[in-house]
Amino acid sequence: MSDLDQVTLGAGDKSVTLPVHTGTLGNPCIDISRLPKETGCFTYDAGFTATASCKSAITYIDGDAGVLLYRGYPIDQLAENSSFLEVAYLLINGELPDAKQFEAFSHDVTHHTMMHEALKSFLNGFRHDAHPMAMLCGSVASLSAFYHDTLDLNDPEQRRMAAVRLIAKIPTIAAAAYRYSIGWPIRYPRNNLDYVSRFLHMMFEVPSEPLELNPVVAKALDLLFILHADHEQNASTSTVRLVGSTGANPYACVSAGIAALWGPAHGGANEAVLKMLEEIGTPDKVESAIARAKDKESGFRLMGFGHRVYKNFDPRARIIREMTHKVLGELGVDDPLLEVAMKLEEAALKDDYFVERKLYPNVDFYSGIIYKALKIPTEMFTVMFAIGRTAGWVAHWLEQQTDPEAKIGRPRQIYTGADTRDYLAIDRR
Ligand code: ACO
């Protein structure tokens, strides 16, 4: 039995009436927290497909309608009109900044972009061929050893400063990791450049000649950062929150988020998409790739397709697809992989297997082609995602710190191991 406010569940001879919470938008949620106490039962939900882990006012997704809102603003409006730094402010503070607030935030971020010199020794300790995600993960965790003045979680100013430092320093660390991997000297952040141009300068400037920053590249990257900035309780953000729930410091939390992002089922998909498109190689091989993706025995999935929440077009994928054509056109890049990607998308969207399972291109499907056109190396793709997502991670971490209902995250399990048994001495086994 259910009405808008409560649901009654029967468990054997017991029954319990549970409250139902509704947010501003979205599905009602049955509050099961009293269930174990009143019925002795837990709930089972592998992968948390039906479980809300917190209340949050940051981002809303309607996966069936293909809607994504940051603090209520549709993603396409932000993509069209805003900048990444403004979006970061919005995610963290809940409102778009006025000119003075934006100036102050921008100033704070710009003046915290330097990396502690000692961090260079960490980077120098990696093998030359270390994956930049490995370097980013380790270096961001190590920030907690440098900024003791922002580790008091009870102090709102320290929390704010940790958020600013993470947004400011992650691009510096990311660019340094890349330059280390190719043997180039590290570049210091330049305060006279905006957030994205500063990052591009740290990535690509060489001592031998001045760098001409292309505004098309900077604009495209800014847009990609906006599109990746937040996505409610995805695996990496949930990881940041789970680690945050223990009272761990924000640098450790975000480093854990970076680790979660790395997997090919999550942020690692953008790198995997490009590798897949390169492997497919030409449009005539698309059909066999589709057949392989449908064959469960093959172990192959169409990377950049499917999403836990979107059962319709990922609105970010629509924006990125349009932008891919524009950016490649403006930069005069003729990439044969774009043709392969378009053919693959077209074939999958017509195929019953993908239609029935509601598998649409996700944010990662086209982003790799743009990164490639922007001359971002493939192994840096997931790092790019991490730079954008840092805004969301810190916004969620900050929200969690003042949530009166926040508790340590501690799921239960269905135990499937051996029943109680007695220890046997080794000579009797
Ligand atoms: N190619 C082929 N089949 C797929 C794909 C795909 N990309 N994605 C899902 N399926 C199939 C599954 O085999 C399953 O089929 P079945 O019902 O016959 O068993 C069905 O669609 C449902 O898939 P699940 O894995 O149960 O869906 P889930 O919500 O758990 O996974 C995920 C979502 C991980 C994104 C999945 O679609 C996937 O692996 N996609 C490829 C990787 C990718 O692009 N990841 C990026 C996601 S977006 C992001 O993190 C930014």
Boltz pocket constraint, residues with backbone or C-beta under 6 A from the ligand:
constraints:
  - pocket:
      binder: B
      contacts: [[A, 47], [A, 264], [A, 265], [A, 266], [A, 267], [A, 269], [A, 293], [A, 294], [A, 300], [A, 301], [A, 302], [A, 303], [A, 304], [A, 305], [A, 306], [A, 307], [A, 308], [A, 309], [A, 357], [A, 359], [A, 362], [A, 363], [A, 364]]
      max_distance: 6.0
